[in-house]
Amino acid sequence: MDTKDREAQHFSQEQRELWEHVTELWEIARRRETGPVRKLLHRDYTGWVTGLDTPHDYEAAVASVGPDTPQVLRYRLKPLKVTVFDHEVGVVHYSYEADVEAADGAPKQIAGRWTEIYKRRGSGWLMIAVSGGPDGMR
């Protein structure tokens, strides 16, 4: 999976650690591992996917990476901006491209963008909110 970008080379150590956390979450999701996702989301997590009428919750986020979702075959992440506020809150804006397995088994290309918000937990990060999703959804 290609997750490196020239933009990330200019990050501070703290920004780089947060960006690496984002890429680790994508790998966990690619493997459809819901257990680790449960540990990396705040229990009061909320998210909103572009084009949907209402925000979703913790359980919906866990289900979105589960075995009943399309398999991610390949992806590329491009960090656009990573900001850490007072060493406690992180905001990551990035775009992505991915090939996912469609219902007929053939690969389908998707692209979009996410804004993810994190809260520091010890030496790591806990996702508290997201907004974004595939391009073209209204």
A tleap script that builds the chain and sets N, CA, C and O, in Angstrom:
source leaprc.protein.ff14SB
mol = sequence {
  NMET ASP THR LYS ASP ARG GLU ALA GLN HIE
  PHE SER GLN GLU GLN ARG GLU LEU TRP GLU
  HIE VAL THR GLU LEU TRP GLU ILE ALA ARG
  ARG ARG GLU THR GLY PRO VAL ARG LYS LEU
  LEU HIE ARG ASP TYR THR GLY TRP VAL THR
  GLY LEU ASP THR PRO HIE ASP TYR GLU ALA
  ALA VAL ALA SER VAL GLY PRO ASP THR PRO
  GLN VAL LEU ARG TYR ARG LEU LYS PRO LEU
  LYS VAL THR VAL PHE ASP HIE GLU VAL GLY
  VAL VAL HIE TYR SER TYR GLU ALA ASP VAL
  GLU ALA ALA ASP GLY ALA PRO LYS GLN ILE
  ALA GLY ARG TRP THR GLU ILE TYR LYS ARG
  ARG GLY SER GLY TRP LEU MET ILE ALA VAL
  SER GLY GLY PRO ASP GLY MET CARG
}
set mol.1.N position { 0.838 -1.178 0.000 }
set mol.1.CA position { 0.000 0.000 0.000 }
set mol.1.C position { 0.884 1.243 0.000 }
set mol.1.O position { 1.833 1.332 0.779 }
set mol.2.N position { 0.583 2.176 -0.849 }
set mol.2.CA position { 1.383 3.396 -0.958 }
set mol.2.C position { 0.764 4.474 -0.090 }
set mol.2.O position { -0.295 5.008 -0.419 }
set mol.3.N position { 1.416 4.796 1.016 }
set mol.3.CA position { 0.884 5.822 1.916 }
set mol.3.C position { 1.897 6.933 2.150 }
set mol.3.O position { 1.633 7.851 2.927 }
set mol.4.N position { 3.030 6.871 1.505 }
set mol.4.CA position { 4.056 7.892 1.697 }
set mol.4.C position { 3.793 9.040 0.733 }
set mol.4.O position { 3.256 8.837 -0.356 }
set mol.5.N position { 4.171 10.236 1.135 }
set mol.5.CA position { 3.978 11.408 0.295 }
set mol.5.C position { 5.023 12.439 0.663 }
set mol.5.O position { 5.488 12.491 1.802 }
set mol.6.N position { 5.388 13.256 -0.307 }
set mol.6.CA position { 6.385 14.288 -0.026 }
set mol.6.C position { 5.915 15.243 1.063 }
set mol.6.O position { 6.723 15.719 1.861 }
set mol.7.N position { 4.618 15.529 1.105 }
set mol.7.CA position { 4.074 16.428 2.132 }
set mol.7.C position { 4.410 15.910 3.528 }
set mol.7.O position { 4.763 16.690 4.413 }
set mol.8.N position { 4.302 14.610 3.725 }
set mol.8.CA position { 4.557 14.015 5.041 }
set mol.8.C position { 6.010 14.158 5.467 }
set mol.8.O position { 6.308 14.101 6.660 }
set mol.9.N position { 6.916 14.343 4.522 }
set mol.9.CA position { 8.323 14.492 4.860 }
set mol.9.C position { 8.586 15.775 5.646 }
set mol.9.O position { 9.611 15.889 6.319 }
set mol.10.N position { 7.675 16.737 5.566 }
set mol.10.CA position { 7.852 18.028 6.234 }
set mol.10.C position { 7.119 18.094 7.579 }
set mol.10.O position { 7.080 19.153 8.205 }
set mol.11.N position { 6.549 16.993 8.020 }
set mol.11.CA position { 5.825 16.974 9.280 }
set mol.11.C position { 6.783 17.002 10.463 }
set mol.11.O position { 7.912 16.517 10.382 }
set mol.12.N position { 6.305 17.584 11.569 }
set mol.12.CA position { 7.025 17.453 12.832 }
set mol.12.C position { 6.904 16.002 13.288 }
set mol.12.O position { 6.131 15.231 12.718 }
set mol.13.N position { 7.657 15.635 14.301 }
set mol.13.CA position { 7.576 14.268 14.824 }
set mol.13.C position { 6.149 13.941 15.260 }
set mol.13.O position { 5.647 12.852 14.981 }
set mol.14.N position { 5.500 14.873 15.936 }
set mol.14.CA position { 4.131 14.655 16.421 }
set mol.14.C position { 3.145 14.504 15.262 }
set mol.14.O position { 2.269 13.640 15.303 }
set mol.15.N position { 3.280 15.326 14.250 }
set mol.15.CA position { 2.415 15.206 13.076 }
set mol.15.C position { 2.667 13.875 12.361 }
set mol.15.O position { 1.725 13.209 11.932 }
set mol.16.N position { 3.923 13.497 12.239 }
set mol.16.CA position { 4.261 12.237 11.575 }
set mol.16.C position { 3.664 11.050 12.320 }
set mol.16.O position { 3.147 10.122 11.698 }
set mol.17.N position { 3.732 11.075 13.652 }
set mol.17.CA position { 3.146 9.984 14.438 }
set mol.17.C position { 1.643 9.890 14.219 }
set mol.17.O position { 1.098 8.792 14.116 }
set mol.18.N position { 0.970 11.037 14.149 }
set mol.18.CA position { -0.471 11.020 13.910 }
set mol.18.C position { -0.763 10.503 12.507 }
set mol.18.O position { -1.677 9.698 12.332 }
set mol.19.N position { -0.008 10.947 11.504 }
set mol.19.CA position { -0.226 10.461 10.143 }
set mol.19.C position { 0.027 8.952 10.064 }
set mol.19.O position { -0.719 8.239 9.393 }
set mol.20.N position { 1.056 8.465 10.732 }
set mol.20.CA position { 1.308 7.026 10.754 }
set mol.20.C position { 0.155 6.268 11.402 }
set mol.20.O position { -0.157 5.147 11.000 }
set mol.21.N position { -0.477 6.872 12.400 }
set mol.21.CA position { -1.652 6.267 13.030 }
set mol.21.C position { -2.786 6.135 12.009 }
set mol.21.O position { -3.454 5.103 11.947 }
set mol.22.N position { -3.000 7.186 11.210 }
set mol.22.CA position { -4.034 7.136 10.163 }
set mol.22.C position { -3.746 5.987 9.202 }
set mol.22.O position { -4.657 5.236 8.852 }
set mol.23.N position { -2.502 5.840 8.773 }
set mol.23.CA position { -2.176 4.778 7.824 }
set mol.23.C position { -2.335 3.395 8.462 }
set mol.23.O position { -2.715 2.438 7.787 }
set mol.24.N position { -2.045 3.293 9.750 }
set mol.24.CA position { -2.261 2.020 10.447 }
set mol.24.C position { -3.748 1.667 10.486 }
set mol.24.O position { -4.116 0.504 10.325 }
set mol.25.N position { -4.594 2.663 10.699 }
set mol.25.CA position { -6.042 2.410 10.699 }
set mol.25.C position { -6.514 1.900 9.339 }
set mol.25.O position { -7.365 1.013 9.270 }
set mol.26.N position { -5.968 2.454 8.264 }
set mol.26.CA position { -6.332 1.962 6.933 }
set mol.26.C position { -5.911 0.503 6.766 }
set mol.26.O position { -6.650 -0.285 6.175 }
set mol.27.N position { -4.742 0.135 7.275 }
set mol.27.CA position { -4.307 -1.264 7.173 }
set mol.27.C position { -5.221 -2.182 7.985 }
set mol.27.O position { -5.567 -3.273 7.532 }
set mol.28.N position { -5.605 -1.749 9.162 }
set mol.28.CA position { -6.528 -2.534 9.983 }
set mol.28.C position { -7.857 -2.705 9.247 }
set mol.28.O position { -8.431 -3.794 9.229 }
set mol.29.N position { -8.339 -1.622 8.643 }
set mol.29.CA position { -9.596 -1.683 7.891 }
set mol.29.C position { -9.450 -2.585 6.663 }
set mol.29.O position { -10.358 -3.351 6.341 }
set mol.30.N position { -8.306 -2.492 5.979 }
set mol.30.CA position { -8.090 -3.344 4.801 }
set mol.30.C position { -8.168 -4.820 5.184 }
set mol.30.O position { -8.665 -5.644 4.417 }
set mol.31.N position { -7.674 -5.140 6.368 }
set mol.31.CA position { -7.710 -6.530 6.846 }
set mol.31.C position { -9.061 -6.893 7.477 }
set mol.31.O position { -9.277 -8.037 7.878 }
set mol.32.N position { -9.967 -5.909 7.562 }
set mol.32.CA position { -11.321 -6.100 8.116 }
set mol.32.C position { -11.290 -6.557 9.571 }
set mol.32.O position { -12.068 -7.422 9.972 }
set mol.33.N position { -10.400 -5.981 10.349 }
set mol.33.CA position { -10.239 -6.346 11.755 }
set mol.33.C position { -11.046 -5.383 12.635 }
set mol.33.O position { -10.619 -4.254 12.876 }
set mol.34.N position { -12.182 -5.821 13.099 }
set mol.34.CA position { -13.038 -4.945 13.908 }
set mol.34.C position { -12.548 -4.806 15.347 }
set mol.34.O position { -12.794 -3.776 15.976 }
set mol.35.N position { -11.868 -5.806 15.879 }
set mol.35.CA position { -11.387 -5.745 17.259 }
set mol.35.C position { -10.479 -4.551 17.513 }
set mol.35.O position { -10.737 -3.771 18.429 }
set mol.36.N position { -9.419 -4.390 16.718 }
set mol.36.CA position { -8.560 -3.226 16.921 }
set mol.36.C position { -9.286 -1.902 16.690 }
set mol.36.O position { -9.000 -0.914 17.366 }
set mol.37.N position { -10.215 -1.874 15.747 }
set mol.37.CA position { -10.962 -0.641 15.488 }
set mol.37.C position { -11.735 -0.237 16.737 }
set mol.37.O position { -11.772 0.943 17.085 }
set mol.38.N position { -12.344 -1.186 17.404 }
set mol.38.CA position { -13.090 -0.888 18.633 }
set mol.38.C position { -12.212 -0.187 19.673 }
set mol.38.O position { -12.683 0.681 20.407 }
set mol.39.N position { -10.944 -0.567 19.728 }
set mol.39.CA position { -10.026 0.005 20.716 }
set mol.39.C position { -9.493 1.377 20.297 }
set mol.39.O position { -8.985 2.125 21.132 }
set mol.40.N position { -9.606 1.708 19.016 }
set mol.40.CA position { -9.033 2.949 18.500 }
set mol.40.C position { -10.068 4.042 18.252 }
set mol.40.O position { -9.732 5.131 17.785 }
set mol.41.N position { -11.336 3.744 18.568 }
set mol.41.CA position { -12.421 4.725 18.466 }
set mol.41.C position { -12.899 5.110 19.858 }
set mol.41.O position { -13.031 4.255 20.734 }
set mol.42.N position { -13.154 6.371 20.056 }
set mol.42.CA position { -13.770 6.829 21.307 }
set mol.42.C position { -15.192 6.272 21.365 }
set mol.42.O position { -15.865 6.199 20.337 }
set mol.43.N position { -15.656 5.883 22.542 }
set mol.43.CA position { -17.015 5.307 22.677 }
set mol.43.C position { -18.099 6.292 22.237 }
set mol.43.O position { -19.183 5.866 21.838 }
set mol.44.N position { -17.831 7.592 22.301 }
set mol.44.CA position { -18.801 8.602 21.860 }
set mol.44.C position { -18.500 9.107 20.450 }
set mol.44.O position { -19.004 10.156 20.048 }
set mol.45.N position { -17.690 8.375 19.701 }
set mol.45.CA position { -17.335 8.714 18.326 }
set mol.45.C position { -18.574 9.064 17.510 }
set mol.45.O position { -19.653 8.511 17.722 }
set mol.46.N position { -18.399 9.990 16.575 }
set mol.46.CA position { -19.443 10.305 15.604 }
set mol.46.C position { -18.791 10.625 14.269 }
set mol.46.O position { -17.679 11.152 14.226 }
set mol.47.N position { -19.472 10.313 13.196 }
set mol.47.CA position { -18.942 10.598 11.868 }
set mol.47.C position { -20.070 10.916 10.900 }
set mol.47.O position { -21.235 10.596 11.134 }
set mol.48.N position { -19.679 11.558 9.803 }
set mol.48.CA position { -20.676 11.909 8.792 }
set mol.48.C position { -20.065 11.687 7.422 }
set mol.48.O position { -19.091 12.338 7.046 }
set mol.49.N position { -20.651 10.759 6.682 }
set mol.49.CA position { -20.184 10.451 5.336 }
set mol.49.C position { -20.920 11.353 4.355 }
set mol.49.O position { -22.146 11.453 4.386 }
set mol.50.N position { -20.158 12.007 3.486 }
set mol.50.CA position { -20.728 12.880 2.466 }
set mol.50.C position { -21.831 12.150 1.705 }
set mol.50.O position { -21.665 11.002 1.294 }
set mol.51.N position { -22.947 12.828 1.526 }
set mol.51.CA position { -24.047 12.256 0.759 }
set mol.51.C position { -25.089 11.528 1.594 }
set mol.51.O position { -26.180 11.239 1.102 }
set mol.52.N position { -24.775 11.230 2.834 }
set mol.52.CA position { -25.750 10.568 3.702 }
set mol.52.C position { -26.508 11.624 4.503 }
set mol.52.O position { -25.984 12.702 4.784 }
set mol.53.N position { -27.735 11.299 4.862 }
set mol.53.CA position { -28.600 12.273 5.533 }
set mol.53.C position { -28.245 12.536 6.985 }
set mol.53.O position { -28.477 13.634 7.491 }
set mol.54.N position { -27.683 11.537 7.665 }
set mol.54.CA position { -27.428 11.702 9.093 }
set mol.54.C position { -26.037 11.180 9.466 }
set mol.54.O position { -25.474 10.341 8.763 }
set mol.55.N position { -25.495 11.677 10.562 }
set mol.55.CA position { -24.218 11.156 11.068 }
set mol.55.C position { -24.380 9.708 11.549 }
set mol.55.O position { -25.491 9.240 11.796 }
set mol.56.N position { -23.253 9.020 11.672 }
set mol.56.CA position { -23.266 7.647 12.183 }
set mol.56.C position { -22.538 7.603 13.529 }
set mol.56.O position { -21.918 8.579 13.952 }
set mol.57.N position { -22.631 6.438 14.194 }
set mol.57.CA position { -22.074 6.291 15.535 }
set mol.57.C position { -20.964 5.241 15.571 }
set mol.57.O position { -20.533 4.726 14.539 }
set mol.58.N position { -20.528 4.950 16.763 }
set mol.58.CA position { -19.447 4.003 17.026 }
set mol.58.C position { -19.694 2.650 16.358 }
set mol.58.O position { -18.830 2.151 15.637 }
set mol.59.N position { -20.853 2.058 16.589 }
set mol.59.CA position { -21.130 0.722 16.049 }
set mol.59.C position { -21.154 0.728 14.528 }
set mol.59.O position { -20.699 -0.230 13.903 }
set mol.60.N position { -21.673 1.783 13.924 }
set mol.60.CA position { -21.678 1.881 12.459 }
set mol.60.C position { -20.257 1.993 11.925 }
set mol.60.O position { -19.943 1.433 10.874 }
set mol.61.N position { -19.397 2.709 12.637 }
set mol.61.CA position { -18.000 2.832 12.210 }
set mol.61.C position { -17.293 1.479 12.284 }
set mol.61.O position { -16.532 1.126 11.384 }
set mol.62.N position { -17.541 0.733 13.340 }
set mol.62.CA position { -16.934 -0.595 13.470 }
set mol.62.C position { -17.438 -1.494 12.339 }
set mol.62.O position { -16.653 -2.202 11.710 }
set mol.63.N position { -18.741 -1.464 12.083 }
set mol.63.CA position { -19.322 -2.296 11.022 }
set mol.63.C position { -18.779 -1.926 9.647 }
set mol.63.O position { -18.731 -2.775 8.756 }
set mol.64.N position { -18.367 -0.666 9.460 }
set mol.64.CA position { -17.901 -0.219 8.143 }
set mol.64.C position { -16.588 -0.867 7.714 }
set mol.64.O position { -16.208 -0.780 6.546 }
set mol.65.N position { -15.897 -1.510 8.640 }
set mol.65.CA position { -14.659 -2.207 8.284 }
set mol.65.C position { -14.797 -3.715 8.438 }
set mol.65.O position { -13.827 -4.449 8.248 }
set mol.66.N position { -15.982 -4.179 8.776 }
set mol.66.CA position { -16.193 -5.590 9.042 }
set mol.66.C position { -16.223 -6.460 7.802 }
set mol.66.O position { -16.088 -5.966 6.682 }
set mol.67.N position { -16.401 -7.754 8.001 }
set mol.67.CA position { -16.338 -8.725 6.905 }
set mol.67.C position { -17.473 -8.598 5.882 }
set mol.67.O position { -17.383 -9.172 4.797 }
set mol.68.N position { -18.528 -7.862 6.204 }
set mol.68.CA position { -19.639 -7.690 5.263 }
set mol.68.C position { -19.466 -6.479 4.363 }
set mol.68.O position { -20.378 -6.133 3.612 }
set mol.69.N position { -18.315 -5.831 4.425 }
set mol.69.CA position { -18.048 -4.657 3.592 }
set mol.69.C position { -17.161 -5.053 2.412 }
set mol.69.O position { -16.486 -6.081 2.464 }
set mol.70.N position { -17.158 -4.246 1.353 }
set mol.70.CA position { -16.282 -4.566 0.210 }
set mol.70.C position { -14.817 -4.622 0.628 }
set mol.70.O position { -14.349 -3.788 1.403 }
set mol.71.N position { -14.111 -5.598 0.115 }
set mol.71.CA position { -12.681 -5.768 0.409 }
set mol.71.C position { -11.882 -4.665 -0.285 }
set mol.71.O position { -12.039 -4.435 -1.484 }
set mol.72.N position { -11.025 -3.986 0.478 }
set mol.72.CA position { -10.108 -3.004 -0.101 }
set mol.72.C position { -8.916 -3.778 -0.656 }
set mol.72.O position { -8.223 -4.478 0.082 }
set mol.73.N position { -8.685 -3.646 -1.959 }
set mol.73.CA position { -7.614 -4.385 -2.618 }
set mol.73.C position { -6.306 -3.595 -2.649 }
set mol.73.O position { -5.223 -4.164 -2.509 }
set mol.74.N position { -6.418 -2.288 -2.834 }
set mol.74.CA position { -5.254 -1.408 -2.936 }
set mol.74.C position { -5.720 -0.016 -2.568 }
set mol.74.O position { -6.880 0.336 -2.784 }
set mol.75.N position { -4.810 0.781 -2.007 }
set mol.75.CA position { -5.168 2.167 -1.717 }
set mol.75.C position { -3.932 3.049 -1.721 }
set mol.75.O position { -2.802 2.578 -1.595 }
set mol.76.N position { -4.180 4.341 -1.871 }
set mol.76.CA position { -3.124 5.348 -1.776 }
set mol.76.C position { -3.699 6.514 -0.993 }
set mol.76.O position { -4.782 7.009 -1.308 }
set mol.77.N position { -2.975 6.952 0.025 }
set mol.77.CA position { -3.394 8.073 0.857 }
set mol.77.C position { -2.471 9.257 0.587 }
set mol.77.O position { -1.263 9.091 0.415 }
set mol.78.N position { -3.052 10.447 0.553 }
set mol.78.CA position { -2.247 11.652 0.364 }
set mol.78.C position { -2.594 12.640 1.472 }
set mol.78.O position { -3.687 13.206 1.480 }
set mol.79.N position { -1.666 12.851 2.410 }
set mol.79.CA position { -1.938 13.814 3.478 }
set mol.79.C position { -1.994 15.226 2.908 }
set mol.79.O position { -1.127 15.620 2.128 }
set mol.80.N position { -3.010 15.984 3.297 }
set mol.80.CA position { -3.142 17.364 2.843 }
set mol.80.C position { -2.767 18.340 3.946 }
set mol.80.O position { -2.110 19.350 3.692 }
set mol.81.N position { -3.186 18.038 5.178 }
set mol.81.CA position { -2.813 18.875 6.320 }
set mol.81.C position { -3.002 18.049 7.588 }
set mol.81.O position { -4.026 17.390 7.773 }
set mol.82.N position { -2.004 18.097 8.444 }
set mol.82.CA position { -2.061 17.433 9.746 }
set mol.82.C position { -1.716 18.492 10.785 }
set mol.82.O position { -0.642 19.092 10.749 }
set mol.83.N position { -2.647 18.708 11.710 }
set mol.83.CA position { -2.456 19.714 12.746 }
set mol.83.C position { -2.670 19.070 14.106 }
set mol.83.O position { -3.620 18.312 14.302 }
set mol.84.N position { -1.776 19.379 15.045 }
set mol.84.CA position { -1.921 18.908 16.416 }
set mol.84.C position { -2.034 20.143 17.304 }
set mol.84.O position { -1.173 21.022 17.274 }
set mol.85.N position { -3.099 20.200 18.090 }
set mol.85.CA position { -3.379 21.330 18.966 }
set mol.85.C position { -2.986 20.992 20.397 }
set mol.85.O position { -3.527 20.060 20.992 }
set mol.86.N position { -2.042 21.750 20.948 }
set mol.86.CA position { -1.638 21.613 22.348 }
set mol.86.C position { -1.304 20.179 22.742 }
set mol.86.O position { -1.527 19.789 23.889 }
set mol.87.N position { -0.778 19.397 21.821 }
set mol.87.CA position { -0.376 18.007 22.070 }
set mol.87.C position { -1.547 17.126 22.505 }
set mol.87.O position { -1.325 16.029 23.019 }
set mol.88.N position { -2.786 17.578 22.311 }
set mol.88.CA position { -3.953 16.851 22.814 }
set mol.88.C position { -4.959 16.456 21.744 }
set mol.88.O position { -5.573 15.393 21.836 }
set mol.89.N position { -5.138 17.303 20.723 }
set mol.89.CA position { -6.143 17.066 19.689 }
set mol.89.C position { -5.453 17.126 18.334 }
set mol.89.O position { -4.641 18.016 18.083 }
set mol.90.N position { -5.779 16.177 17.462 }
set mol.90.CA position { -5.210 16.157 16.123 }
set mol.90.C position { -6.299 16.187 15.079 }
set mol.90.O position { -7.343 15.553 15.236 }
set mol.91.N position { -6.053 16.932 14.002 }
set mol.91.CA position { -6.973 16.987 12.864 }
set mol.91.C position { -6.164 16.627 11.623 }
set mol.91.O position { -5.118 17.218 11.353 }
set mol.92.N position { -6.668 15.648 10.876 }
set mol.92.CA position { -5.983 15.177 9.677 }
set mol.92.C position { -6.928 15.314 8.492 }
set mol.92.O position { -8.035 14.775 8.500 }
set mol.93.N position { -6.479 16.046 7.469 }
set mol.93.CA position { -7.204 16.153 6.206 }
set mol.93.C position { -6.388 15.392 5.170 }
set mol.93.O position { -5.187 15.626 5.035 }
set mol.94.N position { -7.026 14.484 4.439 }
set mol.94.CA position { -6.297 13.745 3.408 }
set mol.94.C position { -7.245 13.281 2.306 }
set mol.94.O position { -8.461 13.212 2.489 }
set mol.95.N position { -6.648 12.963 1.156 }
set mol.95.CA position { -7.418 12.366 0.068 }
set mol.95.C position { -6.970 10.917 -0.078 }
set mol.95.O position { -5.910 10.520 0.407 }
set mol.96.N position { -7.809 10.138 -0.761 }
set mol.96.CA position { -7.482 8.732 -0.966 }
set mol.96.C position { -7.979 8.263 -2.323 }
set mol.96.O position { -8.910 8.827 -2.898 }
set mol.97.N position { -7.342 7.232 -2.811 }
set mol.97.CA position { -7.780 6.474 -3.974 }
set mol.97.C position { -7.713 5.017 -3.555 }
set mol.97.O position { -6.794 4.612 -2.844 }
set mol.98.N position { -8.687 4.230 -3.994 }
set mol.98.CA position { -8.678 2.815 -3.617 }
set mol.98.C position { -9.354 1.974 -4.682 }
set mol.98.O position { -10.239 2.436 -5.402 }
set mol.99.N position { -8.917 0.735 -4.764 }
set mol.99.CA position { -9.618 -0.284 -5.540 }
set mol.99.C position { -10.289 -1.178 -4.521 }
set mol.99.O position { -9.641 -1.703 -3.615 }
set mol.100.N position { -11.598 -1.349 -4.673 }
set mol.100.CA position { -12.351 -2.224 -3.787 }
set mol.100.C position { -13.038 -3.293 -4.612 }
set mol.100.O position { -13.317 -3.099 -5.796 }
set mol.101.N position { -13.304 -4.407 -3.987 }
set mol.101.CA position { -13.977 -5.498 -4.661 }
set mol.101.C position { -15.471 -5.184 -4.720 }
set mol.101.O position { -16.112 -5.014 -3.683 }
set mol.102.N position { -16.020 -5.108 -5.918 }
set mol.102.CA position { -17.449 -4.836 -6.102 }
set mol.102.C position { -18.242 -6.122 -5.877 }
set mol.102.O position { -17.667 -7.200 -5.721 }
set mol.103.N position { -19.567 -5.994 -5.865 }
set mol.103.CA position { -20.438 -7.147 -5.612 }
set mol.103.C position { -20.199 -8.274 -6.609 }
set mol.103.O position { -20.331 -9.445 -6.254 }
set mol.104.N position { -19.850 -7.943 -7.852 }
set mol.104.CA position { -19.617 -8.976 -8.864 }
set mol.104.C position { -18.198 -9.541 -8.811 }
set mol.104.O position { -17.833 -10.385 -9.629 }
set mol.105.N position { -17.397 -9.074 -7.845 }
set mol.105.CA position { -16.039 -9.569 -7.678 }
set mol.105.C position { -14.987 -8.792 -8.445 }
set mol.105.O position { -13.792 -8.985 -8.223 }
set mol.106.N position { -15.414 -7.911 -9.349 }
set mol.106.CA position { -14.468 -7.108 -10.124 }
set mol.106.C position { -14.025 -5.896 -9.304 }
set mol.106.O position { -14.798 -5.387 -8.492 }
set mol.107.N position { -12.795 -5.431 -9.506 }
set mol.107.CA position { -12.341 -4.233 -8.784 }
set mol.107.C position { -13.103 -2.985 -9.243 }
set mol.107.O position { -13.451 -2.838 -10.415 }
set mol.108.N position { -13.346 -2.106 -8.288 }
set mol.108.CA position { -14.004 -0.838 -8.572 }
set mol.108.C position { -13.127 0.254 -7.971 }
set mol.108.O position { -12.699 0.143 -6.822 }
set mol.109.N position { -12.857 1.303 -8.737 }
set mol.109.CA position { -12.028 2.395 -8.241 }
set mol.109.C position { -12.911 3.437 -7.556 }
set mol.109.O position { -13.965 3.816 -8.068 }
set mol.110.N position { -12.455 3.889 -6.385 }
set mol.110.CA position { -13.114 4.985 -5.690 }
set mol.110.C position { -12.054 5.985 -5.263 }
set mol.110.O position { -10.879 5.643 -5.127 }
set mol.111.N position { -12.477 7.212 -5.054 }
set mol.111.CA position { -11.581 8.255 -4.570 }
set mol.111.C position { -12.405 9.204 -3.719 }
set mol.111.O position { -13.608 9.355 -3.930 }
set mol.112.N position { -11.759 9.834 -2.770 }
set mol.112.CA position { -12.472 10.761 -1.913 }
set mol.112.C position { -11.538 11.448 -0.963 }
set mol.112.O position { -10.327 11.509 -1.175 }
set mol.113.N position { -12.130 11.971 0.101 }
set mol.113.CA position { -11.341 12.707 1.092 }
set mol.113.C position { -11.980 12.548 2.462 }
set mol.113.O position { -13.188 12.354 2.592 }
set mol.114.N position { -11.143 12.634 3.465 }
set mol.114.CA position { -11.594 12.534 4.853 }
set mol.114.C position { -10.972 13.654 5.678 }
set mol.114.O position { -9.855 14.101 5.417 }
set mol.115.N position { -11.721 14.089 6.670 }
set mol.115.CA position { -11.194 14.878 7.779 }
set mol.115.C position { -11.432 14.022 9.008 }
set mol.115.O position { -12.566 13.634 9.287 }
set mol.116.N position { -10.375 13.727 9.740 }
set mol.116.CA position { -10.475 12.892 10.935 }
set mol.116.C position { -9.973 13.680 12.134 }
set mol.116.O position { -8.993 14.420 12.042 }
set mol.117.N position { -10.653 13.513 13.253 }
set mol.117.CA position { -10.304 14.236 14.473 }
set mol.117.C position { -9.955 13.214 15.547 }
set mol.117.O position { -10.677 12.240 15.759 }
set mol.118.N position { -8.836 13.456 16.219 }
set mol.118.CA position { -8.304 12.533 17.210 }
set mol.118.C position { -8.058 13.243 18.533 }
set mol.118.O position { -7.811 14.448 18.580 }
set mol.119.N position { -8.134 12.467 19.597 }
set mol.119.CA position { -7.812 12.926 20.949 }
set mol.119.C position { -6.647 12.067 21.433 }
set mol.119.O position { -6.642 10.850 21.243 }
set mol.120.N position { -5.670 12.703 22.053 }
set mol.120.CA position { -4.535 11.937 22.544 }
set mol.120.C position { -4.990 11.013 23.676 }
set mol.120.O position { -5.784 11.393 24.537 }
set mol.121.N position { -4.463 9.796 23.643 }
set mol.121.CA position { -4.691 8.815 24.713 }
set mol.121.C position { -3.340 8.195 25.024 }
set mol.121.O position { -2.835 7.360 24.274 }
set mol.122.N position { -2.768 8.615 26.134 }
set mol.122.CA position { -1.418 8.150 26.466 }
set mol.122.C position { -0.452 8.604 25.398 }
set mol.122.O position { -0.365 9.794 25.097 }
set mol.123.N position { 0.277 7.660 24.820 }
set mol.123.CA position { 1.213 8.006 23.751 }
set mol.123.C position { 0.601 7.812 22.368 }
set mol.123.O position { 1.273 8.009 21.356 }
set mol.124.N position { -0.690 7.421 22.322 }
set mol.124.CA position { -1.355 7.167 21.051 }
set mol.124.C position { -2.509 8.123 20.799 }
set mol.124.O position { -2.626 9.166 21.442 }
set mol.125.N position { -3.361 7.745 19.846 }
set mol.125.CA position { -4.474 8.590 19.424 }
set mol.125.C position { -5.760 7.781 19.387 }
set mol.125.O position { -5.757 6.595 19.055 }
set mol.126.N position { -6.865 8.443 19.734 }
set mol.126.CA position { -8.192 7.861 19.737 }
set mol.126.C position { -9.059 8.684 18.790 }
set mol.126.O position { -9.194 9.893 18.976 }
set mol.127.N position { -9.650 8.049 17.776 }
set mol.127.CA position { -10.484 8.780 16.827 }
set mol.127.C position { -11.794 9.193 17.496 }
set mol.127.O position { -12.472 8.368 18.108 }
set mol.128.N position { -12.144 10.473 17.376 }
set mol.128.CA position { -13.387 10.957 17.977 }
set mol.128.C position { -14.421 11.378 16.937 }
set mol.128.O position { -15.612 11.404 17.247 }
set mol.129.N position { -14.001 11.713 15.703 }
set mol.129.CA position { -14.953 12.129 14.677 }
set mol.129.C position { -14.320 12.078 13.302 }
set mol.129.O position { -13.101 12.184 13.166 }
set mol.130.N position { -15.158 11.915 12.275 }
set mol.130.CA position { -14.741 12.006 10.876 }
set mol.130.C position { -15.830 12.703 10.082 }
set mol.130.O position { -16.991 12.762 10.486 }
set mol.131.N position { -15.413 13.232 8.932 }
set mol.131.CA position { -16.350 13.760 7.953 }
set mol.131.C position { -15.708 13.609 6.588 }
set mol.131.O position { -14.517 13.874 6.426 }
set mol.132.N position { -16.480 13.191 5.615 }
set mol.132.CA position { -15.953 13.031 4.262 }
set mol.132.C position { -16.499 11.784 3.622 }
set mol.132.O position { -17.589 11.323 3.961 }
set mol.133.N position { -15.740 11.239 2.695 }
set mol.133.CA position { -16.140 10.024 2.000 }
set mol.133.C position { -15.825 10.096 0.523 }
set mol.133.O position { -15.031 10.931 0.091 }
set mol.134.N position { -16.443 9.227 -0.248 }
set mol.134.CA position { -16.161 9.159 -1.689 }
set mol.134.C position { -16.583 10.428 -2.423 }
set mol.134.O position { -17.605 11.034 -2.101 }
set mol.135.N position { -15.781 10.820 -3.415 }
set mol.135.CA position { -16.152 11.941 -4.279 }
set mol.135.C position { -17.407 11.593 -5.057 }
set mol.135.O position { -17.676 10.425 -5.336 }
set mol.136.N position { -18.162 12.605 -5.401 }
set mol.136.CA position { -19.339 12.407 -6.237 }
set mol.136.C position { -20.603 12.067 -5.504 }
set mol.136.O position { -21.653 11.934 -6.133 }
set mol.137.N position { -20.550 11.918 -4.193 }
set mol.137.CA position { -21.764 11.632 -3.418 }
set mol.137.C position { -22.370 12.956 -3.003 }
set mol.137.O position { -21.664 13.821 -2.485 }
set mol.138.N position { -23.643 13.131 -3.216 }
set mol.138.CA position { -24.335 14.364 -2.841 }
set mol.138.C position { -25.608 14.014 -2.119 }
set mol.138.O position { -26.351 14.907 -1.710 }
savepdb mol mol.pdb
quit
